[in-house]
Amino acid sequence: MKVFFLGISGTLMGNIALMAKELGHDVIGVDDKVYPPMSEKLKNAEVKFKEGFVKSNFSEADIYIVGNVISKNNELMQEILNRGKSIQSSPDWLFQNVLANKKVIAVSGTHGKTSVTTLIAHALTNAALDPSYLIAGVPNGDLNSWCISSGEHFVIEADEYDSAYFDKRPKFFHYKPNILLINNIEFDHGDIYSSIEEIEDQFLKLLESLEHDSTALISRSGVRKNFLELLEDSSTIACKVKLFDAIEDDLDALNINLAKAVLLEISGIKNPDHLLKGFSGVKRRFEYLFVSEKFVVVNDFAHHPTAIEKTLDKALSLGKEVYLIVEIGSNTMKSGYHDSRLKEIFQRAKTYLINPTLKQKEYFDNCIELTLENLNTLTEHTDKKRIFLMCSNKTFNGLQEQLLKSLLDTNI
């Protein structure tokens, strides 16, 4: 079958395209721009792609997989619709072609999904259970971002963002998990949700959709009391619901406890601790990019107040001077919804902001806007080791690259 991916350079779409290629499909795709590392991965797998959502980049295919960044008014999308072609969302295609015959372990929640998914995949691999998995990040060590194997389990991140312009349901509805983990539920995705209650409602509907022989594991400390009350009052949830406590001040220990809760639900696993040994983390999760006698640069994907706070806790625990650098990148962060909580967090360290809105520049009066013009001031006037903790799900406007170049060039 010839499969055409619209939005092929995204982490999810690109990896699903590579999985389709592994399954023997003829895979092609288009994106606005295709950057490394995904461009290299696609080329190495001999997946052909073009840049630009223009009519001239149309190619005949049996099915067109549409990413959630593609609008109906997209020029190429219009050409596909005008020709009466079959379209499908990526999570729907993934279920129909891969997940339907697997025991699905879905890791959901506002933050922590990538690390916990990788921990579970690592442990199941160590247990010789040969799991399949799909990770929205790049694991360190022996794991790849995805794997299709002969084992019965498939571990996947399951988020609450919509599936496609024609399928506004959250992706996690498509996966039909046998084991569902809810790490936490907080407000995010301000471009499609207007309140935490709307998000909680989607999680409740997900629980209601699960079969009676499925299990839902919910971290009690990660959800609001209101959600727990709605859960208790529901008469339409057929699956087994297990509440557990995974409270840990240390972020790494918290993720391990969340993963262990899942592993203990899998037949044959009695003591998961030894299976988690040797875990080497995920790129952009407290990743050391530079270390010298004076300076350390840590890169982290944190882009939500709770994740930023816990990552800052980890940096401060090292006993060094910490400069927190946060890019205001996501729609929710730009909306100002979390500003009051962020201000409290920013008071705990000298903080620099990238891309704050005009309103945020005024509100965060204890912070400094970081630009190329004042980047060199970061390395001035220090008598002790300084950690630059850089948090974003974007690219820091290229400032991280410039900082690293400066540190390497000056050898300090």
N, C-alpha and C positions, 0 to 999 in steps of 0.2 A: 504494500500500500504506500502511496506517495502522500506524505504528511507535510503541510506547510505551516510554519510557526510565525505568527505576527507578534513581534516583540522578543525575538530569539536571544537577545543578549542579556536579558534579565537573569538573575540567579536561578529562580524557579523555572522559567521558560527554557533557558539554555540547558539546564540539567535534564529536564524532561525531554527535550529534543535529543540529547545524547542517549537517554534511555531508549527512546524510540528507535534510534539508530542501532543500538545494541540488540533490540528485538527483531532487527532485520528489515525495518521500514526504510524507504527512500525518503530522506529528510532534507528539506530546504527551509529557508526562512528569510525574514526581513526585519530590520530594526532601524531606528533613526540613525544611530551610530553604534558600532560594535567595537568595544575596547577590550584590550587584554585585562584579565586573563581569559575571559570567555572566548574572545576571537581566536586565540591560540588553541583552546580546547576544541572548538568547532572545526578548525582547520585540521588538527591532528586526527579527528574522527572522520575527516573527509565529508563534513557537512557543509554544503554550499549555502552562502547567504549574500544578501545585497543590503545596501544602505539606502534608506529613504522610503517613506510610505507613500510612494507615488504610483500612479496607474501603470506606468511602464515597467514596474517591478512585479507585476502580476505574473504568476506561473500556474499552469494547470496542476491540480492535485486532487486526491480523493477526499481529503478532509482538511479544513483550515482551523488550526488551533489559535484562539484569539486571547492574548494576554489582557489583564485588567487595566492596562494603561491605554488600550486602544479604544477610541470613541467611535460611535456609529458614523460620525461625519468624516472620519479619516478617509482620505482620498483612495487609498488602496482597499480599505474595508468596503467602501461604496462600490468599487469595481467588482469585488467578490460577491456582494449582495446582488448587484445588477445582473450578474451571470447566473444567479440562482444556485450558488455553491453551498455545500454543507459546512456549517460552522459548529464549533464546540469549544467550551472553556477548558483550560488546561487541567484543573482538578477533576473535571468530569472525565476527560480522556484518560487521565492517570488511573482513575478508579476502574474504568471499563477495561483497560488494557493491562493493568499491572496489579492493582490492589484487590480486585474482586476475588482472586484465588489465594489471598494471603490472610494471615491473622494480623490485623493492623493495630499497631501501638501508636496512638496519636498524642503528641505533646502540645498542649495549648496554654494560652496565657499571654499577658501583655509583654512580659520580658522573661528571659531565661530559657526560651524554647530551644535555641541552637545548642547551647552548652549541655542541656539535659538530654536532648535527642542524641547528641554525640556520645555522651556518657553511656546511654543505654545501648547504642550500637556497638560501642567498644566492649562493654561487658558481655553482650550476647556473642560477639566474635570470640572473646576469650573463653566463653563457655562452649565453643565449638558448635554453636547452633546455626552458624552460617546465615546471618540475617541479611535481608535487603534493607535499604534505608535511603532516605532523601534528606539532606541537611542543607539548610539555607546559609551556608558558610563554608569555610575551608578548614577542615580539621588538621591539626598537627599530627605527626606520626604516620601510621600505616593506613588509616582510613582515607577514602576519597570523599567527595561531596555526595556521591550516590553509588549505589550498588544494587544490581539485580542478581539474586542468587537462588539456589534451589531450596533454601531453608523456608520454613513456614511463616516466619515473622517478617513484617515490614514496619520499620520505625520511621515516623514522619513528623515533621513540624506541622501543626494545624492551626492556622490563624483565622481571625475573625474578619479579615478584610474581604471585600466582595470578589466574586470569581471572574466576571466579565460584564460588559455593558448590558448584555442581554440575560445575564444570570447574576442578579444582585445578592444572591445568598452568600454568606461567608463560605470560604473554601472548605472549612472543616465539616460542613454538612455532607460533602461528597465522599469523604473518606470512610464513613461507616465503621468506626473503630471497634475492635473487640476489647481493647483497653484504652480508656481515655484518661489522661492526666490533665488536671487544671492546676497549673502552677500558681496563678494569681489572676485577678481581674481588676484592672484599673482603667481610667479613661485614656483612650488613645484614638487615633484615626479620626481626628476632628473634622476631616473633609466629608465623612459619610455618617458619623454618629454625632448627635447633639448632646448626649448625656451618658453617664455611666449606667443609668437604668436601661437604656436601649441596648447597650452591650451585654449587660447581665441577662436581658431577655433573650438574646440570641444564644447564649450559653444554656439557658434553661430549655429552649427549644431543641438544642442539640441533645441534651440529656433525654428529653422526651422522645427523640427519634431513635435512640439506641435500643437494640433488641434486649430481651430479658436475660439472655446469657452473656451480655456484655458487662464490663465493670468500669465504673467511673471513680477515679481517685481524686479527691479534692483536698488541697492543702488549706486547712482551716484558717491559718493566719494570713493567707493570700487573698481572701475574699471578704466582702463586707458582711456584717451581721444581717443586713437586709436580704442579701442573696441567700444566706443560710436559712432564713425564715421562709422565704419563697420556696426553697428546696423542700423544706419540711412540710409545707402546706400542699405541695403538688400531689395530685392523685393520678397523674398521667405518666409518671416516670416508671418504666418497667425494669430498667437495668439495675444492677447492684451498685449502690452508692456507698463509698467508704470515705469517711473524713479522717484525716490524719494530721499530725503536727510535725512540721518540718522546720521549726523555728531555729535559726542559727544567725548569729551576728556576722559570721564569716560567710562571704558570698560563695566561695568554693564549697564549703561544708554544706551550705543550704542546697546547692545544686546536686551534690552527692546524695543527700537525704531524699530529695525528690526522685532521683533516678532509682534509688534503692526501693522506694515504695512500689515502683513499677516492676522491678525485677523480682520482688517477692511474690508477685501475682503469676509469675511464669512457672509452669510445671517443671519440677526438677531443680529449681534454684532455691537453695535453703540459706546459703550464706553468701550474699552478693559482694561482700567487702573485698575478697581476694580477686574477684572478677574486674573490679574497678581499678586495681593497681596498674601502674604504667600509663595511666591516662595523661596525655601531654597537652590537652587543651585545644582551643580553636583560635585561628588567626583573628585579630581584632578583638580579642577578649583578654584584656590586661596583657597585651603583647608588648614585650620590650623591643623597641626599634633601635635604641642607641643607649650605650652605657659607657661612661668615662669616669674619671676621678671626681669631676665636678657636676656632671649632668646626666640625667636619665630621661629618655622619652618613652612614654607608655601610650600605646594606641588602644582605644576601647570603643566598641560599638554602642555604648550606652547613649540613649537619646530620649530617655524618659526619667522623670525625677527620682523614682525609686532606684532605678539602675545606676544613675549618676551618683546618688548618695552612697549606695553600697560599694561602688567602685572607688569613690573618694575615701570611704572608710578604710578600704584595703591599702590605698596609697599612703594615707596618714599613719597607718599602723607600722609602716616601715621606718618611722622616726626621722624622716628627712623633711626638708622644706618642700612644700607642694604648691605648684602653680597649676590651677585648674583651667583648662582651655576647652570651652564648650561651643560647638557650632549649633546655632538655632536653625535646624534644618527641616524637621518634620512639620507637617501642617498643624499638628496639635501644639507643638512648641511655639510656632509662630503666632498661633491664635491668642496666646496670652492666658489660656486656661490654667496653666500650671505656674504662672509667674510668682504668686505669693509663696508657694512651696520652694520654688527654685531660688528665690531671694534668700530664704533661710539657709539653704545648702551652700549658696555662693559666699555666705559670710564666714564659712569655716576655712576658707583658703583664699589666697590671692587669685582672683578670677578674671579671665579674659574671655570675651565673647566674639564669635564670628557670625556675621549676618543677623544681628539683632534688628528688630523693627525700630522705627523712630520712637514709638511709645516705650519699647523695652529699653532703649538707650537712656531714657529719662528715669524709668522705674528702677532699673538696676544701677543705682547711683554709686554703688560700691564696687562696680566692675569697670573694666577698661575694654573698649572695642579693639580687637586685634586686627591690624592691617599690615600690608607689606611695608608701610612707612615706619611703623614702630616695632616691627618684629625683632630687630637687633637689640632692643631694650630687655628682652627676656633673659639674655645671658650677661647682663651687667650686674655689678655690685653683689657678688656672692662670696661669702667666706665659708659656706658649708654646702654639702651636696644638695642639688635642687632637682626635684622630679617634675617634669612637665607631663601632666595627665591630660591627654587629649581625647575628648568624648564626642562622637558624632556617628551618624549612620550615612553621612555624606563624605565629601572629599576635603573639607577644611579650606575650600577655595585655593588649594595648592599651597597653603601656608605651612602645612606639616612637611611637605617636600622641601620647601625653602629652608625651614628650620633645620632639618636634618643635613641639608647641603652645607649650611653655614657652620654647623657643629663639626662636620667632617672636614671642611676646608680649613678651619682654624685649629683643628686638632685639640679641642679643649674638653 
